[in-house]
């Protein structure tokens, strides 16, 4: 079951749900009844029960964020926004607006981190960057 676009996972709530399911199992409820009450599949409850058997209660603890960690840390992202506001001309590009190739090149030259130009748009969207024309 995925999240709605733009809705972040609440890892603490997910952990509480798993621990609540564990409490129901400990009270002797069947995995099917636990699944019904928790609004999950019986397979999910079975997976949780197996994890508890193998690793104990800690297996149900929140795992934290999923996916690859960002290449640029928060300070670097803030610095990138400042650099982008200076505009392409400040870096001797001959265009009025930033291109993804130029932003990728800027990131490489300033932070020694490589981004594929085709992926730069995702970073810019995360930064809530909107193209600003030179004044």
Secondary structure, DSSP 8 states (H G I E B T S, - for coil): ----TT----HHHHHHHHHHHHHHHHTT--HHHHHHHHTS-HHHHHHHHHHHHHH-GGGGS-----S---SS-HHHHHHHHHHHHH-GGGGT---SS--HHHHHHHHHHHHS----HHHHHHHHHHTT-------
